[in-house]
């Protein structure tokens, strides 16, 4: 279904002279998702054009597919309202953007920018492209067993080559910092490019005439305008490091250590890992992360190449593993102020409405035991009356309203167990597995560097919590058990890669079991089937 919105324009005695055909309309395509204010952005542009005396029209075609549905808004206006003789002109304006004939393309997300380029809406001879580099992942990216995210670099390079001028940056971050929506920041960027024949003050007046969220919108507008005035690379880099700057005072010492002790090619991954783990536990935990990587660094210097690939990949996956999801982490994330703000924004709650957030939890006895100290966790997992009683009590899930005092305090207490985490059963078990994994990498780095890389990549199997984590760990342990059989063999590297990729194809491990059967490895197949 297509929804079309028109801004009506009427003039007396329409006349279009042949000479007037030299003047062509200005077309602006806006690609935005639900809740991002794409319609508001289109309205601002139409209002701006009309107040300057230009006949204007806007249409919209809503999407009904992925990521809340992407809507394509198209605004077109004629650069004059009268011909050379003073006669009024009523132009016939297009309802939809035509590939190869769009002056300005505005995209609120990286993937939508890529689609605009793919569809031919962006051309090097005429199109100014304004795009936000933030991501809202597609269903195929989210549902992938491995890392299904699309690499943004090819999108950036393709857009740079396709457009006459390319302005890009994380406009979503700018809008959030300004307390506004992304459309206001993009409107500021549009003004900053100078692609339209209107002054900055005229743009700001359009926001003021709308009369809704004027102050915050103008603040976001200013941020977008300033970004468009800068070099795109410099502007993007500044935005991407904004989150780092907020915690820089606490992490300077670790950053200096990374710069002094580790190769520069690994600095980006190491800094991201340190910040993730400092947020997950504390700075001491981040220091443990660097300490564990010191031996991998030394091996990479001895046997690797200048890209320090073994160190980079091990650092990436070790940071993910050390920040495993447990009940403490889940509770912490559920009660963060940023989450309440995000949900409030997503549901578009009004100031006079009360928002309630209900969380559904179904912690199993294993997850409860994992959170407790080692001795108590092991006691609860032993078969007996206490175990059976707790199993009955946790057989059904429960709903916790985090916007209520009781619900919030319940999760607050669970989240406050963070300081106890190093003494928990789960911590002991996870870190024992991490140490085994690192030992395998170290053992093979000298004799089979490529095999060590494949072992590092196997951590991709360990993710999530509950059944997902259990299945991933089962497959990980199965491949780990086959290392003695594969190490030293010519086909060992390719075999490990095949096993890992097979395990990532389905949650149940059927592809992995089938591959082992094809290889006639009966013992391994039986072990996989037993689980």
ZATILO-33689 format. One record per residue (C-alpha): x, y, z; residue number from 0. Coordinates in nm, 2 decimals, padded with zeros to 4 digits. Example, Ala and Ser with C-alpha at 12.3 -4.5 7.8 and 13.67 -1.06 7.14 Angstrom:
<pts>
[[01.23, -00.45, 00.78], 0]
[[01.37, -00.11, 00.71], 1]
</pts>
This chain:
<pts>
[[00.00, 00.00, 00.00], 0]
[[00.13, 00.35, -00.09], 1]
[[00.05, 00.66, 00.11], 2]
[[00.09, 00.98, -00.08], 3]
[[00.10, 01.32, 00.08], 4]
[[00.07, 01.64, -00.13], 5]
[[00.13, 02.00, -00.05], 6]
[[-00.12, 02.18, -00.27], 7]
[[00.00, 02.48, -00.46], 8]
[[-00.23, 02.70, -00.68], 9]
[[-00.17, 03.00, -00.90], 10]
[[-00.39, 03.19, -01.14], 11]
[[-00.34, 03.17, -01.51], 12]
[[-00.07, 02.90, -01.53], 13]
[[00.17, 02.97, -01.82], 14]
[[00.49, 02.78, -01.90], 15]
[[00.70, 02.93, -02.18], 16]
[[00.95, 02.72, -02.38], 17]
[[01.23, 02.93, -02.23], 18]
[[01.12, 02.81, -01.89], 19]
[[01.21, 02.45, -01.97], 20]
[[01.58, 02.54, -01.90], 21]
[[01.49, 02.57, -01.54], 22]
[[01.44, 02.23, -01.38], 23]
[[01.29, 02.13, -01.04], 24]
[[01.51, 02.04, -00.74], 25]
[[01.45, 01.69, -00.62], 26]
[[01.53, 01.56, -00.27], 27]
[[01.49, 01.19, -00.16], 28]
[[01.48, 01.11, 00.21], 29]
[[01.52, 00.75, 00.33], 30]
[[01.42, 00.71, 00.69], 31]
[[01.28, 00.45, 00.93], 32]
[[00.98, 00.47, 01.16], 33]
[[01.02, 00.71, 01.45], 34]
[[01.31, 00.90, 01.30], 35]
[[01.11, 01.20, 01.19], 36]
[[01.15, 01.15, 00.81], 37]
[[00.81, 01.31, 00.76], 38]
[[00.90, 01.60, 00.98], 39]
[[01.22, 01.66, 00.78], 40]
[[01.02, 01.65, 00.45], 41]
[[00.77, 01.90, 00.60], 42]
[[01.05, 02.14, 00.70], 43]
[[01.19, 02.14, 00.35], 44]
[[00.85, 02.20, 00.19], 45]
[[00.77, 02.48, 00.44], 46]
[[01.11, 02.63, 00.37], 47]
[[01.06, 02.63, -00.01], 48]
[[00.71, 02.76, 00.00], 49]
[[00.80, 03.05, 00.23], 50]
[[01.06, 03.15, -00.02], 51]
[[00.80, 03.15, -00.29], 52]
[[00.88, 02.82, -00.46], 53]
[[00.60, 02.58, -00.56], 54]
[[00.67, 02.25, -00.37], 55]
[[00.53, 01.90, -00.33], 56]
[[00.61, 01.61, -00.10], 57]
[[00.52, 01.24, -00.13], 58]
[[00.59, 00.93, 00.08], 59]
[[00.59, 00.56, 00.02], 60]
[[00.61, 00.36, 00.34], 61]
[[00.79, 00.04, 00.36], 62]
[[00.64, -00.27, 00.53], 63]
[[00.94, -00.50, 00.55], 64]
[[01.24, -00.51, 00.78], 65]
[[01.35, -00.27, 01.06], 66]
[[01.01, -00.11, 01.13], 67]
[[00.96, -00.03, 00.76], 68]
[[01.17, 00.22, 00.57], 69]
[[00.98, 00.51, 00.41], 70]
[[01.10, 00.69, 00.11], 71]
[[01.00, 01.06, 00.12], 72]
[[01.04, 01.27, -00.20], 73]
[[01.03, 01.65, -00.20], 74]
[[01.04, 01.84, -00.52], 75]
[[01.02, 02.22, -00.57], 76]
[[01.05, 02.45, -00.87], 77]
[[01.31, 02.73, -00.84], 78]
[[01.07, 03.00, -00.96], 79]
[[00.70, 03.08, -00.92], 80]
[[00.68, 03.30, -01.23], 81]
[[00.84, 03.32, -01.58], 82]
[[01.04, 03.60, -01.73], 83]
[[00.72, 03.79, -01.82], 84]
[[00.58, 03.78, -01.47], 85]
[[00.32, 03.51, -01.54], 86]
[[00.25, 03.26, -01.26], 87]
[[00.39, 02.91, -01.32], 88]
[[00.24, 02.59, -01.20], 89]
[[00.49, 02.31, -01.26], 90]
[[00.41, 01.94, -01.29], 91]
[[00.62, 01.78, -01.02], 92]
[[00.72, 01.42, -00.99], 93]
[[00.57, 01.18, -00.73], 94]
[[00.88, 00.96, -00.69], 95]
[[01.26, 01.00, -00.73], 96]
[[01.39, 00.90, -01.07], 97]
[[01.73, 00.72, -01.08], 98]
[[01.99, 00.96, -01.22], 99]
[[01.78, 01.27, -01.16], 100]
[[01.80, 01.34, -00.79], 101]
[[01.98, 01.64, -00.66], 102]
[[02.00, 01.55, -00.29], 103]
[[01.97, 01.22, -00.11], 104]
[[01.94, 01.20, 00.27], 105]
[[01.97, 00.86, 00.44], 106]
[[01.91, 00.81, 00.82], 107]
[[02.11, 00.49, 00.83], 108]
[[02.40, 00.33, 00.66], 109]
[[02.22, 00.04, 00.49], 110]
[[01.96, 00.28, 00.35], 111]
[[02.23, 00.49, 00.21], 112]
[[02.37, 00.18, 00.03], 113]
[[02.02, 00.10, -00.11], 114]
[[02.00, 00.45, -00.25], 115]
[[02.33, 00.42, -00.42], 116]
[[02.24, 00.07, -00.55], 117]
[[01.91, 00.20, -00.69], 118]
[[02.09, 00.47, -00.89], 119]
[[01.95, 00.77, -00.69], 120]
[[02.30, 00.89, -00.62], 121]
[[02.50, 01.01, -00.93], 122]
[[02.84, 01.17, -00.95], 123]
[[02.74, 01.45, -01.18], 124]
[[02.47, 01.61, -00.96], 125]
[[02.38, 01.44, -00.63], 126]
[[02.48, 01.57, -00.28], 127]
[[02.46, 01.27, -00.05], 128]
[[02.40, 01.31, 00.33], 129]
[[02.41, 00.99, 00.53], 130]
[[02.42, 00.88, 00.89], 131]
[[02.66, 00.60, 00.96], 132]
[[02.47, 00.45, 01.25], 133]
[[02.33, 00.10, 01.21], 134]
[[01.99, -00.07, 01.26], 135]
[[02.07, -00.43, 01.18], 136]
[[01.86, -00.62, 00.94], 137]
[[01.70, -00.95, 01.02], 138]
[[01.96, -01.15, 00.82], 139]
[[02.23, -00.98, 01.02], 140]
[[02.06, -01.04, 01.35], 141]
[[01.97, -01.41, 01.29], 142]
[[02.31, -01.52, 01.17], 143]
[[02.47, -01.77, 01.41], 144]
[[02.81, -01.60, 01.35], 145]
[[02.89, -01.23, 01.30], 146]
[[02.64, -01.15, 01.03], 147]
[[02.70, -00.77, 01.04], 148]
[[02.78, -00.61, 00.70], 149]
[[03.12, -00.44, 00.68], 150]
[[03.04, -00.06, 00.65], 151]
[[03.37, 00.03, 00.47], 152]
[[03.26, -00.08, 00.12], 153]
[[02.94, 00.12, 00.16], 154]
[[03.13, 00.43, 00.25], 155]
[[03.37, 00.39, -00.04], 156]
[[03.09, 00.33, -00.29], 157]
[[02.90, 00.63, -00.17], 158]
[[03.21, 00.85, -00.19], 159]
[[03.26, 00.74, -00.55], 160]
[[02.89, 00.78, -00.64], 161]
[[02.82, 01.13, -00.51], 162]
[[02.93, 01.48, -00.62], 163]
[[02.96, 01.56, -00.25], 164]
[[02.93, 01.31, 00.04], 165]
[[02.86, 01.43, 00.40], 166]
[[02.85, 01.15, 00.65], 167]
[[02.87, 01.09, 01.03], 168]
[[02.68, 00.94, 01.32], 169]
[[02.39, 01.18, 01.32], 170]
[[02.20, 00.96, 01.56], 171]
[[02.46, 01.03, 01.83], 172]
[[02.44, 01.40, 01.75], 173]
[[02.06, 01.39, 01.79], 174]
[[02.08, 01.19, 02.11], 175]
[[02.33, 01.43, 02.27], 176]
[[02.10, 01.72, 02.17], 177]
[[01.79, 01.56, 02.31], 178]
[[01.63, 01.56, 01.97], 179]
[[01.57, 01.32, 01.67], 180]
[[01.80, 01.24, 01.38], 181]
[[01.59, 01.44, 01.13], 182]
[[01.69, 01.77, 01.30], 183]
[[02.06, 01.69, 01.27], 184]
[[02.02, 01.59, 00.91], 185]
[[01.83, 01.91, 00.83], 186]
[[02.13, 02.10, 00.98], 187]
[[02.36, 01.90, 00.76], 188]
[[02.15, 01.99, 00.45], 189]
[[02.18, 02.36, 00.54], 190]
[[02.56, 02.31, 00.60], 191]
[[02.62, 02.17, 00.25], 192]
[[02.49, 02.48, 00.08], 193]
[[02.31, 02.26, -00.18], 194]
[[01.99, 02.46, -00.15], 195]
[[01.96, 02.83, -00.23], 196]
[[01.86, 02.93, 00.12], 197]
[[02.05, 03.08, 00.41], 198]
[[02.10, 02.91, 00.75], 199]
[[01.85, 03.15, 00.91], 200]
[[01.58, 03.05, 00.66], 201]
[[01.63, 02.68, 00.77], 202]
[[01.61, 02.77, 01.13], 203]
[[01.29, 02.97, 01.08], 204]
[[01.13, 02.65, 00.93], 205]
[[01.19, 02.47, 01.25], 206]
[[01.06, 02.76, 01.46], 207]
[[00.74, 02.78, 01.25], 208]
[[00.67, 02.41, 01.32], 209]
[[00.66, 02.50, 01.69], 210]
[[00.74, 02.15, 01.83], 211]
[[01.06, 02.08, 02.02], 212]
[[01.21, 02.39, 01.88], 213]
[[01.50, 02.43, 02.13], 214]
[[01.63, 02.07, 02.11], 215]
[[01.57, 02.06, 01.73], 216]
[[01.78, 02.38, 01.68], 217]
[[02.05, 02.23, 01.90], 218]
[[02.06, 01.91, 01.69], 219]
[[02.04, 02.13, 01.37], 220]
[[02.35, 02.33, 01.48], 221]
[[02.54, 02.00, 01.54], 222]
[[02.45, 01.87, 01.20], 223]
[[02.54, 02.20, 01.04], 224]
[[02.88, 02.21, 01.20], 225]
[[02.95, 01.85, 01.09], 226]
[[02.87, 01.94, 00.73], 227]
[[03.12, 02.23, 00.75], 228]
[[03.40, 01.99, 00.85], 229]
[[03.59, 01.74, 00.65], 230]
[[03.37, 01.42, 00.65], 231]
[[03.64, 01.19, 00.78], 232]
[[03.74, 01.43, 01.07], 233]
[[03.38, 01.49, 01.16], 234]
[[03.30, 01.12, 01.17], 235]
[[03.60, 01.03, 01.37], 236]
[[03.51, 01.30, 01.63], 237]
[[03.16, 01.15, 01.67], 238]
[[03.28, 00.80, 01.69], 239]
[[03.52, 00.89, 01.97], 240]
[[03.26, 01.08, 02.17], 241]
[[03.17, 00.79, 02.39], 242]
[[03.54, 00.73, 02.45], 243]
[[03.60, 01.09, 02.56], 244]
[[03.34, 01.06, 02.83], 245]
[[03.54, 00.80, 03.01], 246]
[[03.89, 00.90, 02.90], 247]
[[03.99, 01.03, 03.24], 248]
[[03.94, 00.68, 03.39], 249]
[[04.11, 00.49, 03.11], 250]
[[04.41, 00.71, 03.03], 251]
[[04.66, 00.48, 03.21], 252]
[[04.54, 00.17, 03.02], 253]
[[04.54, 00.35, 02.69], 254]
[[04.90, 00.46, 02.76], 255]
[[04.99, 00.10, 02.85], 256]
[[04.84, -00.03, 02.52], 257]
[[05.04, 00.23, 02.32], 258]
[[05.36, 00.14, 02.50], 259]
[[05.33, -00.24, 02.52], 260]
[[05.13, -00.35, 02.22], 261]
[[05.16, -00.30, 01.84], 262]
[[04.96, -00.01, 01.70], 263]
[[04.76, -00.22, 01.46], 264]
[[04.59, -00.39, 01.76], 265]
[[04.52, -00.06, 01.95], 266]
[[04.17, -00.01, 01.83], 267]
[[04.05, -00.36, 01.93], 268]
[[04.24, -00.35, 02.26], 269]
[[04.09, -00.01, 02.36], 270]
[[03.74, -00.13, 02.27], 271]
[[03.80, -00.44, 02.48], 272]
[[03.93, -00.25, 02.78], 273]
[[03.63, -00.02, 02.77], 274]
[[03.38, -00.31, 02.74], 275]
[[03.53, -00.49, 03.03], 276]
[[03.57, -00.19, 03.25], 277]
[[03.19, -00.13, 03.20], 278]
[[03.12, -00.50, 03.26], 279]
[[03.32, -00.54, 03.58], 280]
[[03.59, -00.28, 03.67], 281]
[[03.92, -00.14, 03.56], 282]
[[04.10, -00.43, 03.74], 283]
[[03.92, -00.67, 03.51], 284]
[[04.03, -00.47, 03.21], 285]
[[04.39, -00.50, 03.33], 286]
[[04.35, -00.88, 03.36], 287]
[[04.25, -00.87, 03.00], 288]
[[04.57, -00.70, 02.89], 289]
[[04.78, -00.93, 03.12], 290]
[[04.63, -01.24, 02.95], 291]
[[04.71, -01.10, 02.60], 292]
[[05.08, -01.03, 02.68], 293]
[[05.19, -01.39, 02.60], 294]
[[04.99, -01.38, 02.27], 295]
[[05.16, -01.05, 02.18], 296]
[[05.50, -01.21, 02.24], 297]
[[05.42, -01.51, 02.03], 298]
[[05.28, -01.29, 01.75], 299]
[[05.60, -01.08, 01.75], 300]
[[05.81, -01.40, 01.71], 301]
[[05.60, -01.60, 01.46], 302]
[[05.35, -01.36, 01.31], 303]
[[05.36, -01.08, 01.06], 304]
[[05.33, -00.70, 01.08], 305]
[[04.95, -00.72, 01.10], 306]
[[04.96, -00.90, 01.44], 307]
[[04.65, -01.09, 01.33], 308]
[[04.67, -01.36, 01.60], 309]
[[04.68, -01.09, 01.87], 310]
[[04.40, -00.89, 01.71], 311]
[[04.17, -01.18, 01.67], 312]
[[04.24, -01.33, 02.02], 313]
[[04.19, -00.98, 02.18], 314]
[[03.86, -00.94, 02.00], 315]
[[03.72, -01.28, 02.11], 316]
[[03.87, -01.27, 02.46], 317]
[[03.69, -00.94, 02.53], 318]
[[03.36, -01.10, 02.42], 319]
[[03.42, -01.41, 02.63], 320]
[[03.52, -01.22, 02.94], 321]
[[03.20, -01.02, 02.92], 322]
[[02.98, -01.33, 02.91], 323]
[[02.61, -01.28, 02.98], 324]
[[02.50, -01.38, 03.32], 325]
[[02.21, -01.28, 03.55], 326]
[[02.41, -00.99, 03.69], 327]
[[02.48, -00.85, 03.35], 328]
[[02.12, -00.89, 03.23], 329]
[[01.98, -00.72, 03.54], 330]
[[02.23, -00.43, 03.51], 331]
[[02.13, -00.36, 03.15], 332]
[[01.76, -00.38, 03.22], 333]
[[01.77, -00.10, 03.48], 334]
[[02.01, 00.15, 03.31], 335]
[[01.87, 00.49, 03.25], 336]
[[01.96, 00.48, 02.89], 337]
[[01.74, 00.18, 02.84], 338]
[[01.43, 00.35, 02.99], 339]
[[01.50, 00.65, 02.77], 340]
[[01.54, 00.43, 02.46], 341]
[[01.21, 00.24, 02.53], 342]
[[01.03, 00.57, 02.60], 343]
[[01.15, 00.71, 02.27], 344]
[[01.07, 00.39, 02.07], 345]
[[00.71, 00.38, 02.19], 346]
[[00.67, 00.76, 02.15], 347]
[[00.53, 00.81, 02.50], 348]
[[00.39, 01.16, 02.55], 349]
[[00.47, 01.37, 02.85], 350]
[[00.13, 01.31, 03.00], 351]
[[00.14, 00.93, 02.96], 352]
[[00.26, 00.68, 03.21], 353]
[[00.49, 00.41, 03.07], 354]
[[00.53, 00.07, 03.22], 355]
[[00.80, -00.18, 03.12], 356]
[[00.74, -00.55, 03.19], 357]
[[01.03, -00.78, 03.16], 358]
[[00.98, -01.16, 03.12], 359]
[[01.24, -01.37, 03.31], 360]
[[01.27, -01.74, 03.33], 361]
[[01.60, -01.81, 03.52], 362]
[[01.67, -02.18, 03.54], 363]
[[01.83, -02.35, 03.84], 364]
[[02.16, -02.36, 03.65], 365]
[[02.17, -01.98, 03.61], 366]
[[02.08, -01.92, 03.97], 367]
[[02.35, -02.16, 04.09], 368]
[[02.60, -01.99, 03.85], 369]
[[02.55, -01.66, 04.02], 370]
[[02.62, -01.79, 04.36], 371]
[[02.96, -01.86, 04.53], 372]
[[03.13, -02.17, 04.41], 373]
[[03.05, -02.39, 04.71], 374]
[[02.69, -02.29, 04.73], 375]
[[02.63, -02.32, 04.35], 376]
[[02.78, -02.67, 04.35], 377]
[[02.56, -02.76, 04.64], 378]
[[02.24, -02.65, 04.47], 379]
[[02.33, -02.84, 04.15], 380]
[[02.37, -03.17, 04.34], 381]
[[02.06, -03.40, 04.31], 382]
[[01.85, -03.39, 04.63], 383]
[[01.57, -03.22, 04.81], 384]
[[01.70, -02.87, 04.78], 385]
[[01.78, -02.91, 04.41], 386]
[[01.43, -03.05, 04.34], 387]
[[01.26, -02.78, 04.54], 388]
[[01.44, -02.50, 04.36], 389]
[[01.37, -02.67, 04.03], 390]
[[01.00, -02.67, 04.10], 391]
[[01.01, -02.30, 04.21], 392]
[[01.18, -02.20, 03.88], 393]
[[00.97, -02.41, 03.65], 394]
[[00.77, -02.11, 03.54], 395]
[[00.89, -01.77, 03.43], 396]
[[00.78, -01.45, 03.60], 397]
[[00.72, -01.09, 03.49], 398]
[[00.90, -00.81, 03.66], 399]
[[00.79, -00.45, 03.61], 400]
[[01.11, -00.25, 03.61], 401]
[[00.92, 00.08, 03.62], 402]
[[00.78, -00.01, 03.96], 403]
[[00.98, 00.04, 04.28], 404]
[[00.97, -00.33, 04.38], 405]
[[01.07, -00.45, 04.03], 406]
[[01.35, -00.20, 04.00], 407]
[[01.49, -00.28, 04.34], 408]
[[01.48, -00.65, 04.27], 409]
[[01.69, -00.61, 03.96], 410]
[[01.91, -00.35, 04.14], 411]
[[02.00, -00.61, 04.41], 412]
[[02.09, -00.87, 04.14], 413]
[[02.30, -00.61, 03.95], 414]
[[02.48, -00.51, 04.27], 415]
[[02.62, -00.87, 04.29], 416]
[[02.88, -00.75, 04.03], 417]
[[03.15, -00.73, 04.30], 418]
[[03.07, -01.10, 04.39], 419]
[[03.11, -01.22, 04.03], 420]
[[03.47, -01.33, 04.06], 421]
[[03.37, -01.57, 04.34], 422]
[[03.08, -01.72, 04.15], 423]
[[03.05, -02.07, 04.00], 424]
[[03.00, -01.93, 03.65], 425]
[[03.31, -01.71, 03.67], 426]
[[03.52, -02.01, 03.77], 427]
[[03.39, -02.23, 03.50], 428]
[[03.41, -01.97, 03.22], 429]
[[03.76, -01.85, 03.31], 430]
[[03.88, -02.21, 03.33], 431]
[[03.76, -02.26, 02.97], 432]
[[03.92, -01.93, 02.86], 433]
[[04.25, -02.04, 03.00], 434]
[[04.23, -02.37, 02.82], 435]
[[04.15, -02.19, 02.50], 436]
[[04.44, -01.95, 02.54], 437]
[[04.67, -02.24, 02.62], 438]
[[04.57, -02.41, 02.29], 439]
[[04.65, -02.09, 02.10], 440]
[[04.99, -02.05, 02.27], 441]
[[05.07, -02.42, 02.22], 442]
[[05.03, -02.41, 01.84], 443]
[[05.13, -02.05, 01.76], 444]
[[05.50, -02.15, 01.71], 445]
[[05.46, -02.46, 01.50], 446]
[[05.13, -02.39, 01.32], 447]
[[05.04, -02.02, 01.33], 448]
[[04.75, -02.07, 01.10], 449]
[[04.60, -02.34, 01.32], 450]
[[04.64, -02.11, 01.62], 451]
[[04.43, -01.85, 01.43], 452]
[[04.16, -02.10, 01.36], 453]
[[04.15, -02.20, 01.73], 454]
[[04.11, -01.83, 01.82], 455]
[[03.82, -01.80, 01.58], 456]
[[03.64, -02.10, 01.75], 457]
[[03.54, -01.87, 02.03], 458]
[[03.26, -01.74, 01.80], 459]
[[03.07, -02.06, 01.90], 460]
[[03.04, -01.95, 02.26], 461]
[[02.77, -01.69, 02.30], 462]
[[02.45, -01.59, 02.46], 463]
[[02.31, -01.76, 02.77], 464]
[[02.08, -02.05, 02.87], 465]
[[02.03, -02.31, 02.60], 466]
[[02.21, -02.11, 02.33], 467]
[[02.52, -02.09, 02.55], 468]
[[02.50, -02.46, 02.63], 469]
[[02.48, -02.56, 02.27], 470]
[[02.76, -02.33, 02.16], 471]
[[02.99, -02.46, 02.44], 472]
[[02.90, -02.82, 02.35], 473]
[[03.02, -02.76, 01.99], 474]
[[03.33, -02.57, 02.11], 475]
[[03.43, -02.85, 02.34], 476]
[[03.38, -03.11, 02.06], 477]
[[03.61, -02.92, 01.83], 478]
[[03.86, -02.87, 02.11], 479]
[[03.86, -03.24, 02.18], 480]
[[03.96, -03.30, 01.82], 481]
[[04.27, -03.08, 01.83], 482]
[[04.51, -03.36, 01.92], 483]
[[04.38, -03.55, 01.62], 484]
[[04.43, -03.26, 01.38], 485]
[[04.74, -03.08, 01.51], 486]
[[05.04, -03.14, 01.29], 487]
[[04.85, -03.26, 00.99], 488]
[[04.85, -03.08, 00.66], 489]
[[04.47, -03.06, 00.65], 490]
[[04.43, -02.96, 01.02], 491]
[[04.38, -02.59, 00.95], 492]
[[04.11, -02.64, 00.69], 493]
[[03.94, -02.91, 00.90], 494]
[[03.91, -02.69, 01.20], 495]
[[03.77, -02.41, 00.98], 496]
[[03.51, -02.65, 00.83], 497]
[[03.41, -02.77, 01.17], 498]
[[03.36, -02.42, 01.30], 499]
[[03.16, -02.30, 01.00], 500]
[[02.94, -02.61, 01.02], 501]
[[02.87, -02.55, 01.39], 502]
[[02.77, -02.19, 01.31], 503]
[[02.51, -02.30, 01.05], 504]
[[02.25, -02.43, 01.29], 505]
[[02.19, -02.42, 01.67], 506]
[[02.13, -02.79, 01.71], 507]
[[02.47, -02.89, 01.57], 508]
[[02.32, -03.11, 01.29], 509]
[[02.55, -02.97, 01.02], 510]
[[02.85, -03.04, 01.25], 511]
[[02.74, -03.40, 01.32], 512]
[[02.67, -03.45, 00.94], 513]
[[03.02, -03.33, 00.86], 514]
[[03.18, -03.56, 01.11], 515]
[[02.98, -03.86, 00.97], 516]
[[03.10, -03.77, 00.62], 517]
[[03.46, -03.79, 00.75], 518]
[[03.37, -04.13, 00.91], 519]
[[03.48, -04.00, 01.25], 520]
[[03.24, -04.23, 01.44], 521]
[[03.36, -04.14, 01.79], 522]
[[03.32, -03.77, 01.74], 523]
[[02.98, -03.82, 01.57], 524]
[[02.86, -04.02, 01.86], 525]
[[02.97, -03.75, 02.10], 526]
[[02.79, -03.48, 01.90], 527]
[[02.47, -03.69, 01.88], 528]
[[02.48, -03.77, 02.25], 529]
[[02.42, -03.40, 02.33], 530]
</pts>
